[in-house]
Amino acid sequence: MAQDLDKLKRTLEKKVCLVQFECLKSGDTKTREMTTNPKFTRGMDMRAINEDTSKVDNKIIMFDVEFMKWHDIKENTILHWKEL
């Protein structure tokens, strides 16, 4: 899975990916269009995240294109992803 996560991180830097993950708060499975590419973040810098990004071990910080906000997704909750 680590290789897949490394590939996901590299792909998020270039384009939008459809990421399916389990929400820790609700336990629901969610599928969102995510990216880290500034071209798709509508000018919202990663620093818009409220949390100190240096403390997000085992998480991937991604921008939700539809809801226009940053999420920190725990790596072990990612169920599936594909590039769009």
Residue pairs with C-beta under 8 A, 6 or more apart in sequence:
1 75
4 81
5 60
5 75
5 78
8 17
8 19
8 60
8 78
8 81
9 36
9 60
11 17
11 83
12 34
12 35
12 36
12 37
12 60
12 62
13 36
13 37
14 37
15 35
15 37
15 40
15 83
15 84
16 33
16 34
16 35
16 37
16 40
16 65
16 83
16 84
17 33
17 34
17 35
17 81
17 82
17 83
17 84
18 31
18 32
18 33
18 34
18 81
18 82
18 83
18 84
19 31
19 32
19 33
19 34
19 62
19 73
19 78
19 80
19 81
20 29
20 30
20 31
20 78
20 79
20 80
20 81
21 29
21 30
21 32
21 73
21 77
21 78
21 79
22 28
22 29
22 30
22 77
22 79
23 29
23 30
23 77
24 74
24 77
29 79
32 64
32 65
32 66
32 67
32 71
33 64
33 65
33 66
33 84
34 62
34 63
34 64
34 65
34 71
34 73
35 41
35 62
35 63
35 65
36 46
36 61
36 62
36 63
40 63
40 65
41 63
42 68
44 63
44 68
44 69
44 70
46 53
46 61
46 63
46 70
47 53
48 69
48 70
49 61
49 70
49 72
51 72
53 61
56 72
58 74
58 75
58 76
59 72
59 73
59 74
59 75
60 72
60 73
60 75
60 78
61 70
61 71
61 72
61 73
62 70
62 71
62 72
62 73
63 69
63 70
63 71
64 70
64 71
